Amino acid sequence: MRVLDRRYSIAGNAQRAGEKNRPARRRQEKNGLVLLRGDHENIQSEYDGFQTSGGDDRYFLANRILRELSRHAQLEAEVFYPALRRQAERQGHRKCSALLRDAQKEHRTMAAHMDRLNDVTQDDLFLRQVEDLMVEVRHHVEQEERELFPLAESLLGEAGLVRLWRDLRHRKDELLHQQCVA
């Protein structure tokens, strides 16, 4: 019971402190893992909309999901995974290296699945394929957030996560710009 009371008193102090917690909140926002988690949540939200929509809205949302997935996968492949791999190799962390290999294999599988979607002409098959893809995506996201993200926190540290955020943000802006121009 004492721990519970202590937790509440800490929360109360945090509210009264106000200003003291702002730098910590800024650090939390400028964390590469927060950015990646936000992408995961956005994609899931789009999929939730896809599941409840009908008609042309479903196709619009499906295409938006595919664009988001493609951009997110590119961010992870070009920025997140290499940064984490460098640290894992420096520190001799074999488990992290193995998890990264698995994650990249899953990315290739999902990319092939998305490529197949471009060739589907039947409406019901297209919708089923999007749902199958999202099963793969959810599995990948769960494993990534459960296993890779905690390793990234420990291997990269706070400063590394801020650098990761900066690099991800920069690359994401470039990809969004390319998408707008195309």
C-alpha positions as a printed NumPy array, in Angstrom:
array([[  0.   ,   0.   ,   0.   ],
       [  2.879,   2.325,   0.702],
       [  4.179,   2.027,  -2.877],
       [  0.748,   2.931,  -4.22 ],
       [  0.554,   6.034,  -2.013],
       [  4.051,   6.986,  -3.101],
       [  3.113,   6.687,  -6.756],
       [  0.183,   9.012,  -6.317],
       [  2.251,  11.537,  -4.411],
       [  4.866,  11.524,  -7.172],
       [  2.13 ,  12.165,  -9.742],
       [  0.786,  14.993,  -7.621],
       [  4.234,  16.544,  -7.307],
       [  4.754,  16.24 , -11.037],
       [  1.574,  18.194, -11.699],
       [  2.621,  20.938,  -9.278],
       [  6.12 ,  21.066, -10.679],
       [  4.828,  21.796, -14.206],
       [  7.899,  23.45 , -15.645],
       [ 10.309,  20.825, -14.329],
       [  8.745,  18.093, -16.459],
       [  8.804,  19.925, -19.765],
       [ 12.415,  19.067, -20.694],
       [ 11.741,  15.376, -20.004],
       [  8.643,  15.553, -22.175],
       [ 10.637,  17.18 , -24.976],
       [ 13.24 ,  14.415, -24.774],
       [ 10.426,  11.861, -24.949],
       [  9.036,  13.544, -28.08 ],
       [ 12.465,  13.668, -29.734],
       [ 12.969,   9.957, -29.461],
       [ 13.212,   7.925, -32.651],
       [ 11.231,   5.073, -31.143],
       [  8.347,   7.425, -30.363],
       [  8.303,   8.477, -34.022],
       [  8.287,   4.844, -35.206],
       [  5.594,   3.896, -32.684],
       [  3.521,   6.819, -33.946],
       [  3.804,   5.459, -37.49 ],
       [  2.683,   2.046, -36.238],
       [ -0.331,   3.615, -34.552],
       [ -1.22 ,   5.682, -37.637],
       [ -1.117,   2.628, -39.889],
       [ -3.287,   0.665, -37.459],
       [ -5.732,   3.572, -37.29 ],
       [ -5.949,   3.688, -41.086],
       [ -6.589,  -0.054, -41.102],
       [ -9.332,   0.319, -38.495],
       [-10.973,   2.843, -40.827],
       [-10.502,   0.465, -43.745],
       [-12.301,  -2.303, -41.885],
       [-15.349,  -0.171, -41.113],
       [-15.619,   1.651, -44.45 ],
       [-17.192,   0.505, -47.659],
       [-17.145,   1.186, -51.372],
       [-14.523,   3.497, -52.803],
       [-13.488,   4.64 , -49.316],
       [-12.03 ,   1.194, -48.694],
       [ -9.816,   1.414, -51.761],
       [ -8.744,   4.933, -50.897],
       [ -7.772,   3.812, -47.371],
       [ -6.084,   0.656, -48.675],
       [ -3.892,   2.743, -50.965],
       [ -3.094,   5.128, -48.126],
       [ -2.133,   2.167, -45.916],
       [  0.151,   0.83 , -48.639],
       [  1.856,   4.226, -49.072],
       [  2.332,   4.593, -45.304],
       [  3.688,   1.051, -44.989],
       [  6.087,   1.569, -47.853],
       [  7.41 ,   4.852, -46.431],
       [  7.666,   3.415, -42.92 ],
       [  9.506,   0.3  , -44.129],
       [ 11.928,   2.498, -46.043],
       [ 12.572,   4.59 , -42.91 ],
       [ 13.309,   1.515, -40.858],
       [ 15.506,  -0.062, -43.542],
       [ 17.502,   3.089, -44.292],
       [ 17.774,   4.712, -40.864],
       [ 16.619,   2.666, -37.857],
       [ 18.023,  -0.754, -38.652],
       [ 21.478,   0.489, -39.749],
       [ 21.818,   2.69 , -36.634],
       [ 20.855,  -0.184, -34.384],
       [ 23.064,  -2.643, -36.271],
       [ 26.124,  -0.384, -35.887],
       [ 25.616,  -0.204, -32.122],
       [ 24.896,  -3.929, -31.835],
       [ 28.122,  -4.732, -33.709],
       [ 30.157,  -2.27 , -31.614],
       [ 28.855,  -3.825, -28.434],
       [ 28.906,  -7.43 , -29.722],
       [ 25.168,  -7.884, -29.192],
       [ 24.374, -11.009, -31.207],
       [ 20.716, -11.242, -30.185],
       [ 20.058,  -7.778, -31.604],
       [ 21.814,  -8.66 , -34.848],
       [ 19.673, -11.81 , -35.181],
       [ 16.48 ,  -9.862, -34.48 ],
       [ 17.446,  -7.309, -37.12 ],
       [ 17.989, -10.071, -39.683],
       [ 14.522, -11.448, -38.854],
       [ 12.954,  -7.989, -39.114],
       [ 14.533,  -7.384, -42.513],
       [ 13.315, -10.772, -43.723],
       [  9.798,  -9.823, -42.609],
       [ 10.159,  -6.523, -44.48 ],
       [ 11.051,  -8.387, -47.675],
       [  8.031, -10.677, -47.224],
       [  5.704,  -7.716, -46.694],
       [  7.201,  -5.853, -49.674],
       [  6.561,  -8.886, -51.894],
       [  3.003,  -9.025, -50.556],
       [  2.499,  -5.337, -51.401],
       [  3.908,  -5.911, -54.907],
       [  1.412,  -8.739, -55.444],
       [ -1.393,  -6.381, -54.437],
       [ -0.581,  -4.175, -57.43 ],
       [ -1.408,  -7.075, -59.756],
       [ -4.754,  -8.03 , -58.165],
       [ -7.733,  -7.118, -60.327],
       [-10.621,  -8.745, -58.434],
       [-12.118,  -6.56 , -55.71 ],
       [-12.738,  -9.3  , -53.154],
       [ -9.249, -10.741, -53.613],
       [ -7.7  ,  -7.274, -53.223],
       [ -9.555,  -6.672, -49.952],
       [ -8.592, -10.099, -48.625],
       [ -4.951,  -9.511, -49.564],
       [ -4.927,  -6.186, -47.681],
       [ -6.292,  -7.967, -44.619],
       [ -3.668, -10.723, -44.945],
       [ -0.934,  -8.101, -45.265],
       [ -2.124,  -6.381, -42.097],
       [ -1.883,  -9.668, -40.185],
       [  1.786,  -9.789, -41.193],
       [  2.247,  -6.13 , -40.304],
       [  0.701,  -6.507, -36.835],
       [  2.909,  -9.515, -36.108],
       [  5.99 ,  -7.575, -37.212],
       [  5.045,  -4.494, -35.178],
       [  4.357,  -6.513, -32.031],
       [  7.703,  -8.29 , -32.268],
       [  9.555,  -5.092, -33.097],
       [  8.057,  -3.125, -30.208],
       [  8.408,  -6.001, -27.744],
       [ 11.959,  -7.086, -28.61 ],
       [ 13.828,  -4.574, -30.785],
       [ 12.678,  -1.313, -29.201],
       [ 13.885,  -2.201, -25.688],
       [ 17.245,  -3.252, -27.147],
       [ 17.409,  -0.005, -29.098],
       [ 16.784,   1.967, -25.913],
       [ 19.635,   0.252, -24.112],
       [ 22.086,   0.146, -27.04 ],
       [ 21.504,   3.659, -28.381],
       [ 20.892,   5.489, -25.11 ],
       [ 19.135,   8.814, -24.788],
       [ 21.504,  10.783, -27.04 ],
       [ 21.379,   8.067, -29.701],
       [ 17.575,   8.054, -29.636],
       [ 17.538,  11.816, -30.158],
       [ 19.943,  11.439, -33.118],
       [ 17.746,   8.632, -34.433],
       [ 14.697,  10.915, -34.168],
       [ 16.518,  13.672, -36.076],
       [ 17.653,  11.294, -38.835],
       [ 14.228,   9.633, -39.127],
       [ 12.46 ,  13.004, -39.199],
       [ 14.821,  14.296, -41.898],
       [ 14.411,  11.198, -44.083],
       [ 10.652,  11.112, -43.556],
       [ 10.401,  14.743, -44.682],
       [ 12.408,  13.882, -47.803],
       [ 10.146,  10.922, -48.596],
       [  7.009,  13.003, -48.082],
       [  8.419,  15.677, -50.376],
       [  9.252,  13.074, -53.047],
       [  5.736,  11.685, -52.77 ],
       [  4.196,  15.141, -53.228],
       [  6.341,  15.905, -56.269],
       [  5.671,  12.541, -57.928]])
